Amino acid sequence: MSPVAHEPTASHSLNTADFDFELPAELIAQTPLSRRDDSRLMVLDRESGTVHHSLFKRLSDWLAPGDLLVANNSRVIPARLNGRRVPSGGAAEILLLRRLDTGTWCGLGKPAKRLKRGDRIEFPARASDIKPAVVTVEENLGGGELILQFEDGSDERLEAYGQAPVPPYITRSLDDPARYQTVYASVPGSAAAPTAGMHFTDEMIHQLQQKGFEWAEVTLHVGLDTFRPVTESQITDHPIHREWCEVPNDTVQAINACRRRRGRVVAIGTTAARTLETLGRDWRDDDPVGFAGFTDTFIVPGYQWKLVDCLLTNFHLPRSTLLMLVSALAGREAIMEAYAEASRQRYRFYSFGDAMLIR
């Protein structure tokens, strides 16, 4: 069955239902390919609406030397912790979303309604010679969100207690947890991977640079809203959460040089796109500067793009902010038609799935 979308009307152009579709479960990729760059690549031309079918390793065929590829170098942390409440012994699970201060985190908890201020949770270490991590609930914010305080700096050693989270639609365990990271991930902080970049190999990045393509990096630590579906009927009622991001000055200079030579800025993934567009809010061609801070940029159809010319992305969940973002760049109708074609051609969807280039 092909994805089926509700057709929007002029007066309901920002209805969440307009971004719904059906997808056969067997097209949800459960495991990564043995080679990252063996993924398929769908190319969508924005001007003509034409769809081309290719391979990811042939990405350079669809871009031009002098184009700048901008990647999100955030690294997934072992953010999923399973433990017991003290002293009751009841099971508890925490998904860390972002660090707020030394030892203090915002996270999601289960069972959220039972976790109250002052409750303590103990997480055993995988090695018997390491004492358990202990977390105190500082505040229950509602909606499953908690403010948590780690004791004894144990959050500095999360690899001893936690495991990398994978999306709920991935039902098989990973043989190699490194496959839920990009090869260039270097700045720890994400609760989910910026998956569009997982198709790249070190060799492919080197080859692209040898062919005259530029490479630059930004950081956005992926949090709640990147993978949370929109439940409100009107998109504008969806509360966007803030995510921390940074654009260093060398990346800013690379973007400026690309624009001066009339190259294209290619965002690798929606998180890189959001970061670049946050930078674009205050962009000045004569004096561009980087920044570090939180972004609440919510990109939906009707958005006026500032810095991103092309987007390399995966195939996204229905009713998600990510589907809305790619629709803002290519147009909702073009995206829905491309998704229907991807379903007919048996593309692999979601985190371990195939790629799409919108140019």
Secondary structure, 3 states (H helix, E strand, C coil): CCCCCCCCCHHHCCEHHHHCCCCCHHHECCCCCCCHHHCEEEEECCCCCCEEEEEHHHHHHHCCCCCEEEEECEEECCCEEEEEEECCCCEEEEEEEEEEECCEEEEEEECHHHCCCCCEEEECCCCCCCCCEEEEEEEEEECCEEEEEECCCHHHHHHHCCECCCCCCCCCCCCCHHHHCCCCCCEEEECCCCHHHHHCCHHHHHHHHHCCCEEEEEEECCCHHHHCECCCCEHHHCCCCCEEEEECHHHHHHHHHHHHCCCCEEEECHHHHHHHHHHHCCCCCCCCCCEEEEECCCCCCCCCCCCCCEEEEECCCCCEHHHHHHHHHHCHHHHHHHHHHHHHCCCCECCCCCEEEEC
